[in-house]
Amino acid sequence: MNGTVIILKKELKRVFGDKKLVFSLFILPAIIMVALYGIMGFMMGKMSDDIEEHRNSVYVVNATEGFKNIISATGYDKNNDVIYLSEEEYRAAAKLDDDLAKKEDAIKTEEDFLNYQVKNNMVQLVVYFEKDFSKKYDSYTKSGDQIPSINLYYNPTENYSTNTYGVFTASIMNTYQSSLLKNRLEKEKIDMESLNVFNVVETTVAKEAKEKGKFISMMLPYMMVIMLFAGAMSVGVDAIAGEKERGTLASMLLSPVNRGQIVGGKIISLMILSGLSAIVYVVSMMVAMPVMKALGGESADMAQGLGNLELSLVQGLQLVAIMLTLVFLFVALIAFLAVRAKDVKTASTYISPVYIVVMVAGMLTMFMSGDKVPTYRYAIPVYGSAVAVKDLCVNELTAVNFLASLSGALILAVIFTVLITKSFNDERVMFNA
């Protein structure tokens, strides 16, 4: 036991005695996290403001007087450039651009020209009334008569165009449709209100905890798994493969300290360092989210997810227990791969595919359906822990599933620890023979 304590103190002193290492492991990640989320919030807010403030170009071809009146009444044309064209004017505009038609073989007709303008974001929206729209509307008398069309052209890959389409449809098109319907019913002396045969009253009945923790239950498991693994990887590779490559581990093995105690000291010290690294990430995120919200405004509402997380004392202890078992598992796994590698480069090569598997395991919880997860799945290392954290966020984690998640991770961590001890006792592995 004394040997374990000696190795533990040595490892902690090696890290905390190096100011550059402390900065790179615990301070720099916090700075990067806050800066990254701050920049994201700023850019999201800037993009949202730009879309809202942009004056969009809207072509309206063959517009009726009633349609023009609605656009004027809503004030839509004050904040956007609404250009009214007749059929002839639009055809003439298309034919005028002969140079463009020669460059673009796809432009053969007026409609091709219209599509070209929208695709290239020259115009954000084109509202194309069918020819003789009003005449066809007025001549409608019974079911089966021809119904006139209004074609909308917009580009879903452009933010300006998508926003213009959404706002225009909600504020203008729906209003115009209701206006025409009202006029038709009045001619038939039918009360428009009589068409409303019932009212729909919506009442939400979701669990309060689940409603509050819905967003964070999707993100926290994935982010926690990634952060814990990244923390273990940042200190684990150098602590074993690095010392092995530099030859310092060989001198430690020749000391009178039992090799099992060396493994114990290494594992415990790596757990402490990895845990501290993960705490730095979590605290940094809790600081970064409000920064992101402040800079991004309404466009960064997702940043409120952490603020909605409410855990009792028991749930907080459960979360800590899950995190500790994951740290133990990741440290043991990375230490095993590092001890089997000849140098840091080889160890990193071994760990890279494992990192991808861990990412996928954490990501699976983001796309889970509402079906209940069987208890045995909680025993699957990493995945089971992520599911347990997801349930914890919405207050649905049972004691059985909690224990299953701990057991799966602990059993695999113990197996890797045993394998590490055997590797330390194998001279060929430890001295790269």
Sequence and secondary structure as in RCSB ss.txt:
>XXXX:A:sequence
MNGTVIILKKELKRVFGDKKLVFSLFILPAIIMVALYGIMGFMMGKMSDDIEEHRNSVYVVNATEGFKNIISATG
YDKNNDVIYLSEEEYRAAAKLDDDLAKKEDAIKTEEDFLNYQVKNNMVQLVVYFEKDFSKKYDSYTKSGDQIPSI
NLYYNPTENYSTNTYGVFTASIMNTYQSSLLKNRLEKEKIDMESLNVFNVVETTVAKEAKEKGKFISMMLPYMMV
IMLFAGAMSVGVDAIAGEKERGTLASMLLSPVNRGQIVGGKIISLMILSGLSAIVYVVSMMVAMPVMKALGGESA
DMAQGLGNLELSLVQGLQLVAIMLTLVFLFVALIAFLAVRAKDVKTASTYISPVYIVVMVAGMLTMFMSGDKVPT
YRYAIPVYGSAVAVKDLCVNELTAVNFLASLSGALILAVIFTVLITKSFNDERVMFNA
>XXXX:A:secstr
 HHHHHHHHHHHHHHHT HHHHIIIIIHHHHHHHHHHHHHHHHHHHHHHHHHH   EEEEES  HHHHHHHHHHT
HHHHSEEEEE HHHHHHHHHH HHHHHH TT  SHHHHHHHHHHTTSSSEEEEE TTHHHHHHT  STTS    E
EEEE TTSHHHHHHHHHHIIIIIHHHHHHHHHHHHHHTT  GGGG            HHHHHTHHHHHHHHHHHH
HHHHHHHHHHHHIIIIIHHHHTHHHHHHTSSS HHHHHHHHHHHHHHHHHHHHHHHHHHHHHHHHHHHHHHGGGG
GGGGGGGG    HHHHHHHHHHHHHHHHHHHHHHHHHHHHSSSHHHHHHHHHHHHHHHHHHHHGGGG  SS   H
HHHTSTTHHHHHHHHHHHTT   HHHHHHHHHHHHHHHHHHHHHHHHHHT HHHHTT 
